[in-house]
Amino acid sequence: MAKRTSASKSGVIVAQEIKAMILANKTIKGPEVMDALREKFPKETFNDKSCQVTYSNLRKNLGLSHTLKRKPVAAGRPATGRPAAAATRQIGVAAEESSVDMSLLHAAKVLLQHCNGDVTVAVNALQQIASLQMS
C-alpha cells in the first residue's frame, strides 16, 4: 500500500521535517525538535507524543540509537516436577536420626546465649570441640 503524498491538510509532512532536522544535527534532542517545528510552522499545532514517536523511530531507523531486547518474564506459576527440598536440612545428621531431641535444642539455645546470639561463633566452637574429640 502506497503512502499518501500529503500527511496533513496544510502540506506539512512532520516525519520528513523531523528527518531533515535529524540528518542536519545528529545530536538533536526530542524537545529541541519540537521547538524547531513550532518555530518553523507557528500556525500549526503538533501532537507532542506523535512527534516524539516519529523522532524515536527515525533515530532507530537511521542507526543513531538502539533498543535492547526485553528478557522474557516468567509467568507466576509454580514449576512442575520435583518439589523443592526443605530449607531446614540437618547438617551432618543421618536421615534416620531426624527426630527432635528437646534436650539438644535446649543445649543449643544455651550455647547461643553464651555466644551472644552469633551463630558463626557457636558453629566454630562446636567444630573445635568435635576436632578435639576426634584426636
ABEGO torsion letter per residue (X at the ends): XBBBABABAAGBBAAAAAAAAAAABAABBAAAAAAAAAAABAABBBBAAAAAAAAAAAAAAAGABBBBBBBBBBBABBBBEBBBBBABBBBGBBAAAABBBAAAAAAAAAAAAAAGGBAAAAAAAAAAAAAAAAX
